[in-house]
C-alpha cells in the first residue's frame, strides 16, 4: 500500500504535447485542437521549458480583430495588445513558466494551480527539462482511492501510533472517503492532532470522531475503564469535525 504524501510523479502524464518557440500561431491552434488541450509548454533546445502558451494567450488576436481600443485600454492592456500582433509561440507565451517538480506533493501542485488560476503545470527536473504534465483532473485522482485503502493507512500510520496506549480502543471506518474514528481514548487533547493528520491523508474527504474519554463510565456497566465506578455517565460522546 502506498502511503501519503503522494507526489506529482504518481499522477502526472508523461506523454506531453509541446511546441517549439518558433511554432506559428495556426500550428499552435491546430495542435491544441488535435490533442484537446488548453495550453502547451514551449520548449527550447533539447527540451527545456521556457514558457507556456494557452488559449488565453491566443484570444487577444480575435478580441482586437475589429476593435481599435482607446488610449486608456491601450495603457491598461499593453500585454494583450502585444499578443494580438504575435505570430509565434515565443512571442505569445507566458514566461517564465509556472512549473512543478516530480517530487513535489500533490498539495503543493494544487496550491500553485489555485493561486495562479491555471489548469495544468509542466513537470520539470532540476535543469528545467520537461518530464511530464499535471492537470487539475490528475490531482483529483487521489480521491479514487478505495475506502479500504484509506482505512488501512489511517489505522497503521495514525491511529496505531497516536493512540498507542494499551487501554485505548479506537475503531476506524471509511465510507465514501469520510473517515470515522470511534471508541475510547486516553487523551482527548490528541483529537485536533488526529483530525489534522487524517485530513492530510491523500484521498480523505473528511473526518469525524465519536469517542469517549477512558475515565468516563461505560454505558453497559456504568463503570469507567479505569475502575472509577461512577454510576452516572458524563459527557458520553464528543464529536469533532
VOPAGU-2260 file (C-alpha; in pm, 1 decimal, decimal comma):
REM VOPAGU-2260
SITE   aa  ch    i         X         Y         Z
SITE  UNK   A    0       0,0       0,0       0,0
SITE  UNK   A    1     131,9     341,4     -98,2
SITE  UNK   A    2     125,9     591,1     187,2
SITE  UNK   A    3      87,9     966,0     164,0
SITE  UNK   A    4     201,6    1216,7      78,3
SITE  UNK   A    5     168,9    1115,7    -286,9
SITE  UNK   A    6     393,6    1310,2    -520,8
SITE  UNK   A    7     326,9    1468,7    -858,0
SITE  UNK   A    8     511,8    1178,9   -1022,3
SITE  UNK   A    9     233,7     942,0    -907,3
SITE  UNK   A   10     -37,8    1119,4   -1107,9
SITE  UNK   A   11     131,4    1318,4   -1385,8
SITE  UNK   A   12     103,7    1238,3   -1755,3
SITE  UNK   A   13     444,5    1155,3   -1901,1
SITE  UNK   A   14     344,2    1184,0   -2265,8
SITE  UNK   A   15     332,3    1557,7   -2324,1
SITE  UNK   A   16     237,9    1760,1   -2629,9
SITE  UNK   A   17     463,0    2065,0   -2659,8
SITE  UNK   A   18     574,6    2317,8   -2920,0
SITE  UNK   A   19     898,6    2494,3   -3000,1
SITE  UNK   A   20     935,0    2868,3   -2960,0
SITE  UNK   A   21     921,6    2912,0   -3341,1
SITE  UNK   A   22     585,5    2735,1   -3377,0
SITE  UNK   A   23     344,9    2953,3   -3576,0
SITE  UNK   A   24       7,7    3077,6   -3447,8
SITE  UNK   A   25    -204,5    2847,1   -3662,4
SITE  UNK   A   26      13,4    2546,1   -3577,8
SITE  UNK   A   27     -44,1    2613,9   -3208,1
SITE  UNK   A   28    -421,7    2629,7   -3253,8
SITE  UNK   A   29    -423,0    2312,0   -3461,1
SITE  UNK   A   30    -212,8    2127,8   -3202,8
SITE  UNK   A   31    -447,0    2230,7   -2918,9
SITE  UNK   A   32    -748,1    2116,4   -3119,6
SITE  UNK   A   33    -590,4    1785,9   -3220,7
SITE  UNK   A   34    -487,1    1690,6   -2866,8
SITE  UNK   A   35    -780,1    1854,7   -2686,6
SITE  UNK   A   36    -561,5    2061,8   -2453,9
SITE  UNK   A   37    -593,8    2423,6   -2346,0
SITE  UNK   A   38    -222,7    2500,0   -2300,8
SITE  UNK   A   39     112,4    2385,0   -2436,7
SITE  UNK   A   40     462,4    2400,5   -2287,5
SITE  UNK   A   41     706,2    2591,4   -2505,9
SITE  UNK   A   42    1046,6    2427,1   -2533,3
SITE  UNK   A   43    1395,5    2542,3   -2625,5
SITE  UNK   A   44    1697,5    2331,2   -2712,6
SITE  UNK   A   45    1671,0    1968,0   -2603,9
SITE  UNK   A   46    1351,2    2014,0   -2406,6
SITE  UNK   A   47    1395,0    2292,8   -2154,8
SITE  UNK   A   48    1064,1    2460,7   -2065,1
SITE  UNK   A   49    1085,0    2834,5   -2127,9
SITE  UNK   A   50     717,3    2923,7   -2119,3
SITE  UNK   A   51     357,1    2814,4   -2168,8
SITE  UNK   A   52     117,1    2924,9   -2439,7
SITE  UNK   A   53    -251,7    2893,3   -2353,0
SITE  UNK   A   54    -587,2    2967,7   -2510,3
SITE  UNK   A   55    -589,2    3290,9   -2310,6
SITE  UNK   A   56    -267,8    3396,2   -2487,5
SITE  UNK   A   57    -429,5    3335,2   -2827,3
SITE  UNK   A   58    -763,6    3507,2   -2773,4
SITE  UNK   A   59    -642,5    3870,5   -2796,8
SITE  UNK   A   60    -584,1    3822,9   -3170,4
SITE  UNK   A   61    -956,9    3757,1   -3213,1
SITE  UNK   A   62   -1068,8    4008,2   -2949,6
SITE  UNK   A   63    -893,5    4304,0   -3110,9
SITE  UNK   A   64    -963,8    4198,0   -3469,8
SITE  UNK   A   65   -1234,4    4460,6   -3530,2
SITE  UNK   A   66   -1175,6    4689,4   -3235,7
SITE  UNK   A   67    -949,0    4988,6   -3204,5
SITE  UNK   A   68    -900,5    5031,9   -2826,5
SITE  UNK   A   69    -891,2    5379,9   -2680,8
SITE  UNK   A   70    -576,2    5510,7   -2515,0
SITE  UNK   A   71    -682,9    5404,5   -2165,3
SITE  UNK   A   72    -735,2    5046,8   -2280,3
SITE  UNK   A   73    -407,0    5052,5   -2466,0
SITE  UNK   A   74    -222,1    5152,1   -2149,6
SITE  UNK   A   75    -413,1    4902,9   -1936,0
SITE  UNK   A   76    -374,6    4608,1   -2170,4
SITE  UNK   A   77     -35,2    4650,6   -2328,1
SITE  UNK   A   78      47,5    4281,0   -2291,0
SITE  UNK   A   79    -276,1    4168,5   -2458,1
SITE  UNK   A   80    -223,2    4414,2   -2741,8
SITE  UNK   A   81     127,6    4279,7   -2789,0
SITE  UNK   A   82      -8,3    3926,0   -2808,0
SITE  UNK   A   83    -273,5    4032,7   -3057,3
SITE  UNK   A   84       7,9    4104,6   -3301,9
SITE  UNK   A   85     219,9    3799,9   -3212,6
SITE  UNK   A   86     286,6    3523,6   -3464,8
SITE  UNK   A   87     495,7    3261,4   -3283,0
SITE  UNK   A   88     490,1    3067,8   -2958,0
SITE  UNK   A   89     792,0    3260,7   -2837,5
SITE  UNK   A   90     602,8    3586,6   -2880,2
SITE  UNK   A   91     276,3    3455,6   -2738,6
SITE  UNK   A   92     390,4    3251,7   -2439,3
SITE  UNK   A   93     368,4    3347,0   -2075,4
SITE  UNK   A   94     714,5    3339,9   -1925,4
SITE  UNK   A   95     874,0    3232,0   -1700,9
SITE  UNK   A   96     662,7    2918,7   -1698,3
SITE  UNK   A   97     487,5    2806,2   -1381,7
SITE  UNK   A   98     622,1    2456,9   -1320,6
SITE  UNK   A   99     639,8    2183,6   -1057,1
SITE  UNK   A  100     885,4    1903,0    -988,8
SITE  UNK   A  101     803,2    1533,6    -993,7
SITE  UNK   A  102     890,0    1507,8    -624,6
SITE  UNK   A  103     655,8    1788,6    -517,3
SITE  UNK   A  104     347,5    1680,8    -324,9
SITE  UNK   A  105       4,1    1689,1    -479,9
SITE  UNK   A  106     -92,8    1954,0    -225,3
SITE  UNK   A  107     192,2    2179,0    -342,4
SITE  UNK   A  108      83,1    2144,0    -704,8
SITE  UNK   A  109    -280,5    2212,3    -609,3
SITE  UNK   A  110    -183,5    2529,9    -423,3
SITE  UNK   A  111      14,0    2657,2    -723,4
SITE  UNK   A  112    -276,9    2592,2    -959,4
SITE  UNK   A  113    -527,5    2758,0    -726,8
SITE  UNK   A  114    -318,4    3065,3    -651,3
SITE  UNK   A  115    -221,3    3123,8   -1012,8
SITE  UNK   A  116    -555,3    3016,1   -1166,1
SITE  UNK   A  117    -403,0    2769,2   -1411,1
SITE  UNK   A  118    -541,9    2432,9   -1522,5
SITE  UNK   A  119    -218,3    2243,7   -1579,6
SITE  UNK   A  120     150,8    2264,6   -1493,3
SITE  UNK   A  121     458,5    2134,4   -1675,7
SITE  UNK   A  122     665,9    1897,1   -1463,2
SITE  UNK   A  123    1039,0    1964,0   -1489,8
SITE  UNK   A  124    1363,2    1829,3   -1346,1
SITE  UNK   A  125    1634,7    2028,7   -1174,0
SITE  UNK   A  126    1760,6    2163,3   -1507,2
SITE  UNK   A  127    1416,6    2271,5   -1624,4
SITE  UNK   A  128    1383,5    1983,6   -1870,8
SITE  UNK   A  129    1028,1    1866,6   -1940,7
SITE  UNK   A  130     933,0    1540,2   -1768,7
SITE  UNK   A  131     554,9    1544,4   -1788,5
SITE  UNK   A  132     247,7    1749,8   -1721,4
SITE  UNK   A  133      -5,4    1750,7   -1439,2
SITE  UNK   A  134    -361,9    1878,3   -1466,1
SITE  UNK   A  135    -642,2    1952,1   -1223,5
SITE  UNK   A  136    -801,5    1620,3   -1318,5
SITE  UNK   A  137    -475,5    1439,4   -1237,3
SITE  UNK   A  138    -467,2    1590,4    -888,5
SITE  UNK   A  139    -820,8    1469,5    -821,1
SITE  UNK   A  140    -720,0    1107,6    -886,3
SITE  UNK   A  141    -626,5    1072,9    -518,0
SITE  UNK   A  142    -999,4    1069,3    -437,1
SITE  UNK   A  143   -1033,0     745,0    -633,7
SITE  UNK   A  144    -852,9     553,0    -357,2
SITE  UNK   A  145   -1070,5     280,7    -207,7
SITE  UNK   A  146   -1224,2     316,5     136,9
SITE  UNK   A  147   -1037,1       0,7     240,7
SITE  UNK   A  148    -703,4     152,1     138,2
SITE  UNK   A  149    -776,1     472,6     328,1
SITE  UNK   A  150    -885,9     285,1     639,7
SITE  UNK   A  151    -570,1      73,6     638,6
SITE  UNK   A  152    -346,7     378,9     608,7
SITE  UNK   A  153    -527,6     575,0     879,7
SITE  UNK   A  154    -507,9     274,0    1112,1
SITE  UNK   A  155    -139,0     189,8    1061,9
SITE  UNK   A  156       4,4     537,0    1007,8
SITE  UNK   A  157    -201,4     744,9    1251,2
SITE  UNK   A  158    -422,9     558,5    1498,6
SITE  UNK   A  159    -174,5     287,9    1595,9
SITE  UNK   A  160      93,6     549,2    1653,8
SITE  UNK   A  161    -103,0     835,9    1805,1
SITE  UNK   A  162    -322,6     624,7    2031,0
SITE  UNK   A  163     -67,2     361,7    2124,3
SITE  UNK   A  164    -178,3     319,3    2487,3
SITE  UNK   A  165    -279,3     -41,0    2560,6
SITE  UNK   A  166    -614,2      58,8    2707,2
SITE  UNK   A  167    -708,4     274,9    2412,0
SITE  UNK   A  168    -962,6     126,6    2173,4
SITE  UNK   A  169   -1026,1     319,3    1853,9
SITE  UNK   A  170   -1210,0     176,2    1554,2
SITE  UNK   A  171   -1154,4     312,5    1204,1
SITE  UNK   A  172   -1418,1     305,2     932,2
SITE  UNK   A  173   -1438,7     485,0     598,2
SITE  UNK   A  174   -1744,8     543,3     380,7
SITE  UNK   A  175   -1712,7     738,8      55,1
SITE  UNK   A  176   -1381,5     883,8     171,0
SITE  UNK   A  177   -1517,6    1010,4     504,8
SITE  UNK   A  178   -1316,2     866,1     793,2
SITE  UNK   A  179   -1489,9     793,2    1125,7
SITE  UNK   A  180   -1294,6     718,9    1442,9
SITE  UNK   A  181   -1494,1     560,1    1727,2
SITE  UNK   A  182   -1402,6     430,5    2069,3
SITE  UNK   A  183   -1235,5     526,4    2394,7
SITE  UNK   A  184    -920,2     733,9    2421,0
SITE  UNK   A  185    -678,7     828,4    2694,7
SITE  UNK   A  186    -604,5    1184,8    2583,3
SITE  UNK   A  187    -883,6    1392,8    2434,6
SITE  UNK   A  188    -628,8    1666,1    2368,3
SITE  UNK   A  189    -496,8    1448,5    2085,1
SITE  UNK   A  190    -818,2    1480,7    1884,6
SITE  UNK   A  191    -722,2    1803,5    1699,7
SITE  UNK   A  192    -387,6    1644,6    1612,7
SITE  UNK   A  193    -560,5    1331,4    1485,1
SITE  UNK   A  194    -803,1    1539,2    1277,6
SITE  UNK   A  195    -518,3    1728,5    1113,0
SITE  UNK   A  196    -323,0    1409,6    1036,7
SITE  UNK   A  197    -622,2    1222,4     895,8
SITE  UNK   A  198    -721,9    1513,5     670,8
SITE  UNK   A  199    -363,3    1517,8     539,6
SITE  UNK   A  200    -405,9    1164,9     402,1
SITE  UNK   A  201    -447,7    1191,1      25,5
SITE  UNK   A  202    -799,5    1087,6     -72,9
SITE  UNK   A  203    -968,5    1163,4     259,3
SITE  UNK   A  204   -1280,6    1375,9     213,4
SITE  UNK   A  205   -1347,7    1448,3     581,2
SITE  UNK   A  206   -1308,1    1302,3     930,1
SITE  UNK   A  207   -1549,7    1264,2    1222,4
SITE  UNK   A  208   -1499,1    1146,8    1579,0
SITE  UNK   A  209   -1734,8     958,2    1810,6
SITE  UNK   A  210   -1516,9     894,3    2115,4
SITE  UNK   A  211   -1529,2     881,4    2496,3
SITE  UNK   A  212   -1262,2     955,2    2749,5
SITE  UNK   A  213   -1135,0     638,2    2918,7
SITE  UNK   A  214   -1227,3     786,6    3254,8
SITE  UNK   A  215   -1593,8     814,7    3159,4
SITE  UNK   A  216   -1822,6     521,8    3254,3
SITE  UNK   A  217   -1907,9     251,1    3005,5
SITE  UNK   A  218   -2271,9     271,6    2901,9
SITE  UNK   A  219   -2321,3    -101,0    2964,3
SITE  UNK   A  220   -2163,2    -126,6    3310,0
SITE  UNK   A  221   -2175,5     226,6    3446,1
SITE  UNK   A  222   -1808,4     188,6    3532,9
SITE  UNK   A  223   -1510,3     364,7    3382,1
SITE  UNK   A  224   -1236,1     168,9    3210,3
SITE  UNK   A  225   -1007,6     274,5    3493,9
SITE  UNK   A  226   -1239,5     129,0    3756,5
SITE  UNK   A  227   -1359,9     460,6    3894,6
SITE  UNK   A  228   -1705,6     308,0    3944,0
SITE  UNK   A  229   -1911,7     617,3    3864,7
SITE  UNK   A  230   -2283,4     536,5    3846,7
SITE  UNK   A  231   -2380,9     818,5    3611,2
SITE  UNK   A  232   -2244,1     894,4    3271,1
SITE  UNK   A  233   -2056,7    1210,2    3198,1
SITE  UNK   A  234   -2027,2    1355,2    2851,8
SITE  UNK   A  235   -2055,9    1032,3    2656,3
SITE  UNK   A  236   -1991,7    1144,6    2303,8
SITE  UNK   A  237   -1779,5    1422,8    2174,4
SITE  UNK   A  238   -1786,0    1494,7    1803,6
SITE  UNK   A  239   -1502,6    1682,9    1642,4
SITE  UNK   A  240   -1508,4    1793,2    1281,7
